[in-house]
């Protein structure tokens, strides 16, 4: 799976949970989206894990503060 495909799936998860469009290749930061609260964060991470067959550690959850960080983490997991 290419980075572009991972970005697409992450953006789909963001769009699904936050109920607004997030086009791929446009970085999204949690701090910039008022509806991206702690509950929606868990929902986003769960959706990404399910879609891309990865599992993030509890320590990683706090560092996944935007679409780029999530994509990078997915790539690290898939490479391992």
N, C-alpha and C positions, 0 to 999 in steps of 0.2 A: 504494500500500500504506500502510495506517495505522500509526501507532506501535504500537498494540495488536497488530497482525499481526506486526510486527517483533519485539516482545517475545515473542510466542508462539513464533516460530521460534528465537529465541535460547534460550529456555527448553527447547525441544525438543532443541537441540544440547547444552546443558548436561546434560540428563537422559540423553541417549543416551551421551555420553562418560563422565560421572561415575557412571552407573548408579544414580541416585536421582532421585525426582521433584522438579522445581523449577516450582512454579506461576507463571504470568505475574503481573505486577503486584507481585511480592515481590522486592525487590532482593537480589541475591546477590553477595557479595564473595569474591574469590579467597582472601583471607587467612582467611576463616571456614570454608573447605572443605578439610580435610586431603588429600583425594584430588586436589585441583586443583593438581597439580605442573606442572613445566615441560613434560613430555611431553603431559599431558592438555590443557594450555593450547594447544599447537600443534594438537592434534586438535580442540579446541573451535573455534578460529579457522578452521581449514580447513572444518569442518562449517558454520559460519556463512557463510563465503565462498561455498561451494557452494550452500547453501540460498537465499541472498539475492542471488547474482550480484554480489558486491562483491569487491574485492581491497585488503587492508590493506597499508600499507608496513611495512618492518621497524621503522621508528621508532615507528609506532603500536602495534606488538605489546606493547611494555612498558607502554603506558598503558591497555591494555584489561584492567583489574584487577577487573572485575565486570560484571554483566549490564547495568547502566545505562550504563556506559562503552561497552560493545559496541553497545548499541542506539543511543546517541548517534552513534557512529562510523559505523554503517550508515546512519543518516539523513543524515549529512554527505555520505557517498559517493553516496547515491541522489539528493541534491539537486544535486550538481555536474554 
